[in-house]
Amino acid sequence: MTVITSALDSGSREFADAAAAMRDKLTELDGVFEQLAAAGGEKAVARHRGRGKLTARDRIELLLDRDTAFLELGAFAGWGSDFPVGGSVVGGIGVVSGVECVILANDPTIAGGTSNPVTLKKQLRIMDVALKNRLPLISLVESGGANLPTQSEIFIPGGDSFRRLAELSKAGIPTIAIVFGNSTAGGAYIPGMSDHIIMIEKQSMVFLGGPPLVKAATGEISDEESLGGAEMHARTSGLADHFARDEQDAIRIGRRIVARLNSEKHGPRPAAAVAPLYDEDELVGIVPPDLKIPFDPREVIARVVDGSDFDEFKPLYGSGMVTGWAMIHGYPVGIIANSKGVIFSEEAQKVTQFIQIANRQATPLLFLHNTTGYMVGKKYEEGGIIKHGSAMVNAVSTSTVPHISVLIGSSYGAGHYGMCGRAFDPRFLFAWPSSKSAVMGGAQLADVVTSVAKASATARGLAFDDDANELRRQAIEHQIEAESLPLFLSGMGYDDGIIDPRDTRTVLGLSLSAISSGPVESDRSFGIFRM
């Protein structure tokens, strides 16, 4: 039998403690979601609605097919920075007229929808999702352009958004711009470089320079409507392909454009999905509050995969890694999960072989992170941990099937790399609230830094203040722990979102569906592995 038999005791004290810790973390996230829902604040939203306009989230809701999911990406971008959480833009994947699309919407209630460094980083990531997964991109545009005080950080890289629009179009991936308000200066190229453009009567304004700039540059006097209004662009310049009467009409036209794209998926069609045998609600109680305590990733797999059915690969070899085949919402996946935290040579070799097989079979890979990294020590160095770990990293780097990563526990050091961290270009990377990621654990890193300082002073014959060193050790540990938390990393844009563990199966199903918009292929070739 390949159906997983769960040993989880949901009535145990350990389960209750883990569930309570997870719920506390989810409550903290709820507070951040409230900030997102508030957008630019009560007054700004009221002023925006007073102009007869919809909010960014209202526009997305009307655009999407009724009762379909919206997989929001990068929701916590900018958390902990000087900029609003969310980056003044809402983005994600949703179904429009039966077609999965990437949607990017400026939030005009936050600083007029202007783009700051967080906005740009999030926007480029979401455009990357559209390109790699061959999903049509719909831009809901209302922006005052660049946030001028931050121009030095966004002017040079900002051109990348225009380049990506051109790349999408060249790749045959449709791009649609619905202009709800201002789209000025460099921002005029967002609609200008899109395949389809919709503008709204007496509301859309697209120009390279507004009336004050035109007057200063040329002496010409003009008004906004004649300079860059929807009617001018629909009748005279030809920039607008469609002329809408109001926002609802613009969204209706946008849905009709998508319906006429003749879009079809080129990836595998899903088989009939079968629910897991075990309750997804139990996922909140699997990861212990102390990540030093091991847990069995099969308990997670049993509550995520179809029918809790999992064909394990090499179960008796390299037991610190769990590898095998399963289905999620009818889509085939190969799963790589850390079992014991530390990765030894046997585990690295096993995973390397498994990745090669997945590429031979053109099967996407799912990485479930809970690792402290590769094993250190004289015995393991002599045993070839560097070359075996390098082979695993090489395999992950050169694997061409789609990858999805979910950080559920620790994700430290080179183990984060070998498990396809952000730098290794997974199609999607999500984090549980329980996860942590850094060069190493806070306590270990602090010990290394302070031990080196003490050894250096001793070697030079200098006096050493142990009390001051201990205070420094505590400060470093606190800093690293804070920087290891998922909200901090999500704020930096290092994941696509922090998810409720109970939503893992749904999020993975949506991700796999998005991936299957393009063909799942592999060139089935690898570099040289040091054996």
N, C-alpha and C positions, 0 to 999 in steps of 0.2 A: 504494500500500500504506500502511496506517495502523499497521502493526506497527512498533514502535520497533526500530531496529538499534543494538545496544549497541556502544559503542567502549571499554568498560572493559577494561583489561588487568590481570587478577587476578594476573599473574606479575610485575608491575612493582614497583620499589622504592617508588613512591608509594603503591600499594595496600597493600603490606606495612606501611609506616609508619602509614598510617591505620588499618589493622586492628589493629595492635599497640596504638595509642593507645586505640582503642575498647574492646578487651578489658581494658585496664587500668581503664578507667572502669566496665566491667561487673563486674569483680572487686570494686571498691569497693562497688558496689550489692549484691553478694552478701553482703557483711558486714552491710549494713543489713537485708537479708532475714533473716539469721540472728537479728538482734535481734527482728524481728517474730515469727519462729517460736518464740523463747524465751518470748514473752508476758511474764508477770510474774516470770519466773525459775523455775529448777528447783524450789525449795522451794514456791513459791506454787502451781505447777502440780500438784506431787505432793499438796499439802494439798487442793487442789480435787478431784483425782481420788479422793483418799481418802474424800471425802464421797459418792462414787458419782456424781459429776457429769462431764459431758463439757466439753471446752474449747470456746471460741467457734468455732474452726475445725473441730473435730470435728462440732459441731452443723450448721454450714453444709454440710459434706461429706455428712452423712446426709440432709439436706434436699434436696440437689440430685439430679437424675436421674443415674444411674450413667454414668460415662464422658462427661460433658458438661463444657464449659469454665466457669470462673468468672472473669469480668473484674473483678478487684479494683480499686477506685477509692480514691484518696487514701492509698495504702499508706504513704507517707513523711511524712504530715502530722505536724507537730510536730518534725521533725528539726532539731536545732540549738537547740531551745527548752528550757525547764526541765521540759517534760512528756515522757512516754514517746513514742517514735516510734510512729506509728500512731494516736495520739489515744485509746487505750484502747477502740477500737471497730473492728470489721472490717466493711467494706461493699463492695458490688459488685453485679454483674448475673449471674444464673445461671438455669438452666432447672429449674423445679419442676413435675412432672407435665405436662411438655410445654409449659409456659407460661414465657416469660421474665419474671423478677421481679427487683426490687431487694431486696436482703437487707441488713439492718443488725443486727449482733450485738454487744452489750456484752461486753467481756472482763473477767469478774469476778476474774481472777487479778491484775489491775492495780488496786490501790487499791480493791478491792471493786466495780470497774466504775463508779466514780463519774465524773461528767462534769466535765471541765475546759474551759477556753476552746478548746483544740484539738479536743476531742471535739465540742463544739457546732458549731464552724465546719464540720468534716467531715460531721457528721450532717445539717446543713442543706443542704450541697451535694448530698449523696447523695439526700436527700428531693426536692430540686429536679430531679435526674435522673429520679426516678420520675414527678414531675408533668409535666415537659415531654415525656417520651417515653411517657406513659400506661402505665406499668408497675406492676403490683401491688406493694405494699410489704409485706414481711414483717419484723417486728421481733422479734428474739430477745432478750428482755429479762431482764437480771439486773444491777441497778444499785442502789447505795446512794444514788442521787440526785446532788445537786450536790456537787462538791468544795468544801467550805465555805470554806477559806481563799481561794478564788478567786471567791466568790459575787458580788462587785461587778462582775466581768467577764461573768458568765453569767446572773445573775438576770433582768435586763431583756430581753436578746435571747433568753433561753431560751424565752420564751413563743412564739417563732416556730415552734418544732417542733410545738407543739400546734395553732397556726393552720394549719400546712401539712397536718397530719393531717385537719383539717376541710376544707381545700381539696381534698385528694385525694378524700375521700369525696363531696363535692359534685360533683366532676367525674366521678364514676362510676368512679373508680380504686380497686379494693379495697385495704383495709389489714387486715393480720392481725397479731396480737400473740400470741406464744408466751412465756409467763412462766415462766422457769426458776428464779427465786429471788426476791429482794427487788425490789419496784418501789414505792418509798415516796415520800411527800411529793409534790412536783411530778411526780416520775416515775410516780406512779399514773395520771396522765392519758395516758401513752403507751398502755397497754391501754384505759384508760377512753374514749379517743377513737378507738379502732380499730373497724373494722366487725365483726371476728371475734376472739374472745378464747379462748385455750386456757390452762388452769391445771393444775398438776401436784399431785397429792395429797401433802400434808405437805412440800411444797417451795416452791410459789409463795406469796408473801406480798405482798398489795397493800393498802396503807392510807395515808391522808393523814398520820396520826401514829401512830407505834409506841407500845407500852405505856408506856414512860417518859414520853413527851410527853403522852399521854392522861391519865396519873395527875397530872402536873404541872398540866395545864390544867383538868381536871374533877374530879380526885380518884378517878376510876373505876379499878379494878384489873382488868386483863384480860391474857390471854396472846396471843401472836402468832397462833396457829392460830384461836382464836375471833374475834379482831379482824379478821383479813384473810387467813385461809387459803383454799385452793382449795375445800374442801368447803363452807365458809360462803358463799363467793361463788357457788358452783354451786347450792346449795340454798336460800339465804336472800336474799342481796342481788340475785342474778340477774346480777351483773357477768360471771361466767364463762359462756361459751356451751358450752364443752366441758371435761370433767373427765378428765384423763389420769392413768394409774397411775404412769408414769415418763417420763423424757425421751424415750426411743425411741417410746413411745406418743404423746406430744405431737407429735413430729415426724411420725409416721404420720398423725395427725389433720390436722396442718397441710397435708400433701401432699394429703389427701382434699378439704380445703376448696378448695385451688387447682384440683383436678381438676373441681370442681363450679361453678367460676366462669363457665363457658361463655365463656371468654375467646377473643377472636379478633383477629387483626391487621387494622388498617384502612389500612395503608400498602401500597405496591407489593410484589407477590410477586417474589422474585428469579428471574431466569432461571438456566439451568444455568451453573454456574461453570466456568471454564477456568483452569488453572494458568498462571502467567507462564512465558514461554519461558526466562527466565534465573533462575539460582540465587538464592534469597533469602539464602543464607549470604553472598553477596557484598556485601550491604548494609552489613556492618561495615567495608568498606574504601573507601567512597565519599567520606565527609566527611573532608577533611584535618585533621590535628591543629591546624594554624594556620588559623583561620577566615577570615583575610584572603585565602587562596588560593581562587579560585573553583572550583566544580564544577558539573556539568550535572545539574539535577534530573530530567532525563529518564531518567538511569540509575537513580534511585530509583523513578520511575514504572514503568519497564520491569519491575521486580522486585516490584511491588505489584499492578498491575491485571491483570484477566483477559486471558490470552493476550498480554500485553504490547502490547495493542491500544489506541491512543491517537489520537483525531482532534483534531489541534491546531487551535486557533482563532487567526487572525491571526499565523501564524508569522513573517512578514516585517516586522511592525510592532511596535515596542516589544519588541524581542528580550530585554530584561532581565527580562521576565516570560514564563513559559510557561503558557498556558491551553489547555484542551481537554476533551474528553469521553471517558469510559471507563466500565468496569464493575469493581466489586470484589465478589467472591463473588456475582456475579449482580445486584448493585444498581447502578443508574446513578448516576454522580457527575460533577460538573464539577470540574476540578482547576485551582487557581491556585498557581503555584510561582515563587519568586524564582530568577532565573537569574544575574544579575550583581551582586546585593547591593543596589546603589543603585537607587532607584525614580525614574525621570524622568517628565516630563509624558506622553510617549507611552505608557509602561507604565501610568500611572494611568488614562488615558482608556480604554485597552484593557480593563483589569480592570473598570472601571465598566460598560462596555458588556456584558462577559461576565456580570457579576452580574445585570444586567437580563435578559439572555436566560435565565439559569438560573432566574430567578423566573418568567418567562413559561412556561417548560417544567416548572416545579415539580420541579426537579432539585436534590438536596442538593449542597452545595459542600464541597470538601476543600482546605484551605490548607496548603501546605508551606512553612514559614518558613526563609528565609535572607537577611535583609535588614539593611542598616545604616541604613535610613531613606530619606527623600526627599532629593533632590539639593539642595544649597545653592549660593549664589553669585549674583552680579549678573545674569549671562546667564540663569540659570534662574528667578530672581525675575521678571525682565522677561518671560520666556516663560510665566509663569502657573503655576509649580509649586504655589503655595498653593491656587489655585482648583481645579487638577486633582487635587491630593492630597486636598483637601476633598471633591471629588465622589466619590472612591474611598471615603473614610471614611464619607461620607453613604450611599453604596450599601451598604456593609457593615452600617452601623447599621440601615438600614431594610429590608434584605433579610429576608424571612420564611421562606425555605426553611431547612431545618436546615443548620448549619455544623459541620464538624469541623476542628480545627487540630492540626497536628503540627509542633513546633519541632525542626528537624533541624540547623540551623546557627545563625547569628546571628539575633536578633530584637530590634532596637534602635529606640528613639525612636518617632516616629509611624508608622514602618513596621510596628511591632508592632501598632498599632491598625488600620491599613489592611488588615493580614493577619488580622484577627479574633482579637485577643488576648483574654485572659480577660474584660476589661471589656466586650467586645462580645458576650458571652453565647453562645459556641459551645455546641452540645449537649455536645461532649466536647473536651478539650484535653489532648494528650499530648506528652511531650518525649523526644527521644533524649538519651542521656548526653553527646553531643557539643555540645549546644545551649548558648547563652548568651542572656540577655535583660536589658536595662537601658535607661536613658535614652540611653546611648551607650557605646561601648567604654571600658574603664577608662583606657587611656592618653590617649584624647581628652578624657574628662571631667576627668582630673587636670590636663591641660595648660590646659584652659579655666579651671578654678578658680584655678590658680596664676598664669596670665597676667593674669587680672582683678585679682588681688591686687597684682601688680607694677605694673600700669598705674595702679591706684588710688593706690598709694604715690607713684609718680612724679608724678601729677597734683597731689598735695598737697605735693610737695617734701620728702617724708620719706625717710630712709635706708632701704635695702632690703637684707636679708640673703639673697643668692642661695643660699648653702649651706643655710640653714634652709628656704628655699622649695623646694629640690630634695628635701630629706628629706620635706617635707610632700607634694610631688607624688608621691613613691614610696609614701607611706602611703595616700594617696587612691586611687592606682591599684590597690594591693593590696586595699583595702577593696571597691572596685567590682568587681574581678575575682571576689572571693569571693562577693559578693552577686549576681553574674550567673549563677552555676552552677546547674544544674538541681536538685541536692539542696537547696540553700538555698531556691529558689523553690517546690519541691514541699513543703518543710517549712512554708512560709507558706500553703500551700493554693492556689497560683496555677495548678496543673495537676491533672489527674485521675490522673497517674501517669507515671513515667519508664519507658519500655519499651525492651526489647532491639530494635534495628533489625530483626533477623530475624523478630520477631513482629509487625511493622507490619501486614502484610496480614491476619493473623488478628484483631488488635485492631480494625482498621477494619471488617472483616466483622462482628464482634460488635457494634460500635457502630452500623453501618448497619441490622443486624437489629433492634436495640433501637429505633432511630428509627422503623422501619417498623411498630412496634406501634400508632402513631397515624398519621393521614393526613398525607401530605406535601403541603402546600398553600402557596399564595402569594396574597396580596391583589393582587400585581402592580402596586402603586403605589409611587411614590417622591416624595421632596421635590424642591425646586428645586436643580438643579445649575448652578453658575456655569460657563458655557461660555467 
